[in-house]
Amino acid sequence: MPQATAAAPVAEPVPDPAAGAGSAGSDFAPLLRVVREQGLLERRVAWYARGITVNALFLAAIVTGMILLGPSWWAVLLAVPLAVLSARMSFVGHDAGHAQITNDRAKGRIVQLVHANLLLGMSQEWWNDKHNRHHANPNHVDKDPDVKADVLVHTQRQTAGRTGLRAWLTRNQAWLFFPLTTLEGIALKVAGFQAVLSRRDNRMSTRQRVVEGTLLAVHVAAYLTLLLTTLSIGQAVVFLLVHQMLLGLHLGMAFAPNHKGMEMPDPETSASWGHLRRQVLTSRNIRGGALTDWFLGGLNYQIEHHLFPSMPRPHLRLAQPLVRAHCRSLGVSYTETGLIDSYRQALGHLHGVGEPLRADA
């Protein structure tokens, strides 16, 4: 592996307009000023500390339950709450990556390393790099990695040249979307390991690779040791599959409503919109109460999150009325819908994208 220098590019927290990107004459500046005056950008360290503590207690309870139950199919049922808990931990890792938890960059990095690498087996730096590029240019076909042509495609232009299995997947991607998300938990781990071990990936310094690789290895070793010392081989395989597939489904259900079916700007349009329109017009909020907030990890306030990436999760709902009113005053469309309808819109978009291949079949 080539030696990376300390100057090797690394994933930094996504540039936050709240740190000074909103110019005095921009559409965003008045909103930023009001949000700052109301203290909505102040960190909520105690709120996150309570949540992390509760997660740790539930994790300890699940592990204890597996040890006490031993090689029993009742123990396999604990894969379900563990999948939910893993999603909770992924939301904490996401927030730490956006510097929502603390202003101290070193402490925030430790929190994310623990949650992403150690507890979930996912590379911190790989995720930050990918997610920051998404935030900088949401739904931009050429710049947002979340809408590049892969297993799924997001524009009819991306369907060109797809044949065989890929063409079949595209024709049926709306029906296959949720089944495919069951693989997301495993896919995130694989991508993280590939990034850490890749000889061509220069986003990490040698020290970062060692730290991340060590934590990923510890995660795998601890996870497999827990399964193989408490369950039979067959039960361990079933537990792993149920845990990882439900985790992927939960994450897919949380991320699917956010941007699919929303505006997809071309380079010229994106440049002319400015920060506020670029983030608002490509994002969709989900209506609901405390249960929706909990289930979606605060990502149901996607517009507010994209406008203010470092805003702590509990403040997003407080900022929503301010953002909605500001958009109304500017005549900017503010999209908000119910959870079920958001899935209908997202799947409808994916179905429409596959139309050219269905017509040719």
MODA-V197493 format. One record per pair of residues at least 12 apart in sequence whose ideal C-beta (glycine too) atoms are under 6 Angstrom apart, sorted by sequence separation. I is the first residue (numbers start at 0). GAP is how many residues later the second one is. D is the distance in whole Angstrom. If there is no record, write none. Layout:
i: [I	I]
gap: [GAP	GAP]
d: [D	D]
//
This chain:
i: [65	95	111	132	133	226	303	64	195	140	285	95	96	129	297	300	303	61	95	195	284	303	152	195	284	262	284	297	92	262	282	300	303	61	261	282	151	92	261	17	91	92	258	279	282	88	57	278	278	256	88	89	96	54	54	253	253	257	253	279	286	283	284	286	279	47	285	285	44	185	42	184	42	184	181	184	183	182	121	125	181	121	180	181	183	120	180	183	122	125	121	180	122	122	128	124	124	260	256	260	12	259	260	122	259	255	116	120	117	116	120	116	117	10	10	10	13	138	13	137	138	139	139	138	137	75	70	78	82	86	70	81	85	75	66	75	78	82	86	65	78	82	173	134	173	172	173	172	170	169	170	169	170	166	9	7	8	7	155	158	0	158	5	152	155	3	3	2	90	99	97	98	97	99	94	27	27	26	16	46	43	42	40	43	39	39	39	34	33	17	15	15	13	30	26]
gap: [12	12	12	12	12	12	12	13	13	14	14	15	15	15	15	15	15	16	16	16	16	16	17	17	17	18	18	18	19	19	19	19	19	20	20	20	21	22	22	23	23	23	23	23	23	26	27	27	28	29	30	30	31	33	34	42	43	44	45	47	49	51	51	51	52	53	53	56	57	58	59	59	60	62	63	63	64	65	66	66	66	67	67	67	67	68	68	68	69	69	70	71	72	73	74	78	79	84	85	85	86	86	88	89	89	90	95	95	97	98	98	99	101	114	117	118	118	120	121	121	125	125	130	143	144	159	160	160	160	160	161	161	161	162	163	163	163	163	163	164	164	164	173	174	176	177	177	181	183	184	186	187	187	190	193	194	194	197	197	197	198	198	199	200	200	201	202	203	206	210	211	211	212	212	218	247	248	249	258	267	268	269	270	270	275	278	279	284	288	290	293	294	295	295	303]
d: [6	5	5	5	5	6	5	5	6	6	4	4	5	5	4	4	5	5	4	5	6	6	5	5	6	5	5	5	5	5	4	6	5	5	5	5	5	4	6	5	5	4	6	5	5	5	5	4	5	5	5	6	5	5	6	5	6	4	5	6	6	5	4	5	6	5	5	5	6	5	6	4	6	4	4	4	3	6	5	5	5	6	5	5	6	5	5	6	3	4	5	3	5	5	6	6	5	4	3	5	5	4	4	6	5	5	6	6	5	4	4	5	6	5	3	4	4	5	4	6	5	6	6	4	4	5	5	5	5	6	5	5	5	6	6	5	4	4	4	5	4	4	5	6	4	5	4	6	5	5	5	5	5	5	6	5	6	5	6	5	6	5	6	6	6	5	5	6	3	6	5	5	6	5	6	5	4	5	5	6	4	6	6	6	4	6	5	6	6	6	5	5	5	5	6]
//
